[in-house]
Amino acid sequence: DAFDPKRNRHNNLLYGAGVHVCPGAPLARLELRVVLKALLARTRKITLASDQKPERASFPASGWSSLPVFIR
């Protein structure tokens, strides 16, 4: 139950694989990197929302489908 961005990175189905690889994947990764750097630069604290429960993702996805947090 911990966030590890490098976990299972070679088997990630998010952008496809082989002939089905997403041609926009490099741009999407760059956009995510830019957004996360900007968000984290302005963030003092991230906490779980105590009034809402996280929901696990279903197969074939992994991780969370919903993870309510407060960003301050």
Backbone bond lengths (Angstrom), bond angles and torsions (degrees), N, CA, C in turn:
res aa  C-N    CA-C-N  psi(-1)  N-CA   C-N-CA  omega(-1)  CA-C   N-CA-C  phi
1 D - - - 1.444 - - 1.521 111.21 -
2 A 1.304 117.49 43.22 1.463 121.67 178.02 1.516 109.34 -128.62
3 F 1.323 116.84 149.83 1.449 121.72 178.21 1.516 109.27 -81.53
4 D 1.310 117.33 120.73 1.460 122.42 176.82 1.524 107.28 -134.91
5 P 1.341 118.60 99.83 1.455 120.93 -175.48 1.522 114.20 -63.79
6 K 1.334 118.09 -17.38 1.467 120.44 -179.75 1.523 112.72 -95.40
7 R 1.343 116.93 -4.86 1.468 120.35 -179.17 1.518 109.97 -65.53
8 N 1.295 116.60 126.81 1.459 122.48 172.59 1.527 112.35 57.18
9 R 1.326 118.17 30.84 1.455 121.69 -173.65 1.525 113.45 -65.03
10 H 1.326 118.77 -27.20 1.462 120.42 -178.20 1.528 112.68 -82.53
11 N 1.322 117.59 -13.95 1.459 121.68 178.35 1.522 112.15 -109.21
12 N 1.314 118.11 15.17 1.454 122.69 -178.56 1.528 110.13 -69.13
13 L 1.327 116.81 128.57 1.467 121.62 -177.96 1.530 113.07 -93.88
14 L 1.312 117.20 1.55 1.454 120.77 -173.50 1.523 112.74 -56.64
15 Y 1.324 118.28 -46.30 1.466 121.14 -176.46 1.526 112.94 -106.43
16 G 1.319 117.76 12.78 1.458 120.87 178.33 1.520 112.09 79.88
17 A 1.326 114.89 -172.59 1.462 120.41 -179.85 1.518 109.91 -157.12
18 G 1.322 115.97 157.45 1.460 120.93 177.41 1.515 112.13 59.56
19 V 1.337 116.43 -132.83 1.473 120.50 -178.92 1.520 111.38 -70.20
20 H 1.312 118.29 -13.15 1.462 122.42 -178.25 1.531 112.36 -100.66
21 V 1.333 117.07 14.50 1.461 120.28 -179.06 1.533 109.63 -68.90
22 C 1.302 115.77 143.32 1.459 122.41 -178.67 1.529 110.04 -74.55
23 P 1.332 118.57 122.28 1.466 119.82 179.60 1.530 112.55 -68.37
24 G 1.315 118.22 -18.51 1.460 121.77 179.34 1.519 113.71 -92.96
25 A 1.340 117.89 3.85 1.464 121.33 -176.40 1.528 113.16 -57.27
26 P 1.336 120.83 -45.91 1.470 119.21 179.62 1.534 112.39 -60.72
27 L 1.322 117.76 -40.27 1.463 120.78 177.89 1.532 110.62 -66.12
28 A 1.320 117.41 -42.38 1.470 121.16 179.05 1.527 110.88 -61.89
29 R 1.325 117.34 -41.60 1.474 120.43 178.35 1.528 111.08 -64.63
30 L 1.327 116.78 -41.53 1.461 120.71 177.98 1.523 110.87 -62.75
31 E 1.329 117.06 -45.42 1.463 121.06 179.03 1.527 111.30 -60.66
32 L 1.332 117.08 -43.16 1.466 120.81 178.36 1.528 111.20 -61.99
33 R 1.327 116.21 -42.34 1.460 120.40 179.51 1.531 110.97 -61.95
34 V 1.332 117.31 -45.06 1.462 121.91 -179.83 1.531 110.84 -63.24
35 V 1.332 116.91 -46.37 1.469 120.99 -179.12 1.528 110.97 -63.76
36 L 1.328 117.51 -45.82 1.466 119.74 -178.84 1.526 112.40 -64.74
37 K 1.339 117.37 -39.74 1.465 119.39 177.49 1.519 110.61 -62.53
38 A 1.323 117.71 -44.25 1.467 121.45 179.69 1.531 110.99 -64.52
39 L 1.330 117.07 -43.90 1.467 121.07 179.62 1.524 111.32 -63.03
40 L 1.322 117.05 -48.43 1.458 120.71 -177.02 1.528 112.40 -68.43
41 A 1.319 117.65 -28.67 1.461 120.65 177.79 1.527 111.17 -66.40
42 R 1.329 117.04 -24.58 1.462 121.43 -178.23 1.528 112.77 -107.64
43 T 1.321 116.91 10.53 1.459 121.56 -175.43 1.523 110.57 -108.33
44 R 1.331 115.85 130.61 1.464 120.85 176.01 1.524 111.55 -95.98
45 K 1.347 115.72 -33.38 1.461 118.85 -173.04 1.526 110.15 -155.69
46 I 1.330 116.27 140.82 1.468 122.87 174.08 1.516 107.18 -126.00
47 T 1.337 116.82 123.73 1.459 120.92 179.32 1.526 109.65 -131.49
48 L 1.327 115.90 152.75 1.458 120.39 175.74 1.525 109.98 -68.39
49 A 1.319 116.84 142.40 1.461 121.35 175.20 1.521 107.43 -73.62
50 S 1.304 117.55 115.70 1.461 120.94 -174.05 1.528 113.16 -72.64
51 D 1.327 117.79 -18.91 1.464 120.38 -177.83 1.527 113.36 -91.97
52 Q 1.341 118.35 -0.88 1.466 121.88 -179.89 1.519 109.76 -132.20
53 K 1.330 115.80 142.41 1.461 120.34 -178.61 1.526 110.73 -93.87
54 P 1.339 117.32 140.40 1.461 120.30 173.05 1.526 109.82 -68.36
55 E 1.333 116.63 152.16 1.470 121.37 177.47 1.522 109.28 -120.78
56 R 1.317 115.30 127.66 1.470 120.73 177.47 1.527 110.45 -70.11
57 A 1.321 115.83 145.02 1.459 121.25 176.12 1.521 109.58 -74.38
58 S 1.318 116.56 154.65 1.465 122.06 178.90 1.525 110.42 -94.69
59 F 1.306 116.28 156.74 1.463 122.30 176.84 1.525 109.45 -56.47
60 P 1.320 121.59 139.09 1.464 128.41 9.27 1.520 113.46 -90.26
61 A 1.313 118.61 1.10 1.461 120.66 177.94 1.526 109.70 -74.39
62 S 1.316 116.15 163.59 1.462 119.86 175.68 1.519 108.25 -133.41
63 G 1.305 115.91 167.61 1.457 119.80 179.59 1.513 111.58 90.11
64 W 1.330 116.21 -134.58 1.454 122.12 -174.69 1.528 111.11 -120.34
65 S 1.317 116.72 140.84 1.467 120.28 171.84 1.522 109.48 -92.42
66 S 1.331 116.25 -21.73 1.455 122.19 177.95 1.525 108.40 -149.54
67 L 1.336 116.54 126.82 1.453 121.50 179.00 1.528 107.64 -141.65
68 P 1.349 116.67 85.08 1.463 120.12 -177.78 1.525 112.50 -66.66
69 V 1.326 116.38 126.74 1.459 122.37 -179.68 1.531 110.57 -134.96
70 F 1.308 115.18 160.92 1.455 122.47 170.39 1.529 106.99 -108.46
71 I 1.302 115.92 129.64 1.470 121.26 178.95 1.520 107.59 -112.82
72 R 1.325 116.22 122.26 1.469 120.37 -178.74 1.498 110.06 -122.15
